[in-house]
């Protein structure tokens, strides 16, 4: 089957939205990587930055704005559907309603934190990638891929952590939240550096007729 560029962009949009929703739905589980406690969403969310960098390199920032808006609408829709699903009474033969609520009942504060962090970090990534592309005259894809994503991941991590957890209990002071966020961001940097070859492969695949 021969894929046009628009077909490929549609596939990448699907991957972008799938990764975004997966990061939010699965992210309540905490695991330990290299001694750092992190959400399992760390495997899905970096894919969104990788996809936007691939598409922006080939198609420009106007196309990526559509990705961000589509992702925002998808998040809102999933959150509404999740809230409705949690609130609806369970059938008498369904024995796992309490567990269902525990898994899917994110607080409004965490939902808001996720939305705000997503919008601001993605639009920063869009701007930063374009900024470095102009500065490098279209060369050094590895530089703009990493420079834009690392900075955007910092913004995303800090915004989410502070909006979601700052002062939620007396223990969660600004210093404590910052100390939790920094190792998480360092792990994101490592994952960003690892995805650089995939950025080159993605750009090559999207450009190829």
Secondary structure, DSSP 8 states (H G I E B T S, - for coil): ----HHHHHHHHHHHHHHHHHHHHHHTT-EEEETTEEEETTHHHHHHHHHHHHHHHHHH-HHHHHHHHHHHHHHHHHHHHHHHHHHHS---TT---HHHHHHHH---HHHHHHHHHHHHHHHHHHHHHHHHHHHHTTT--HHHHHHHHHHHHHHHHHHHHHHHHHTTSSTT--HHHHHHHHHHHHHHHHHHHHHTHHHHHHHHHHHH--
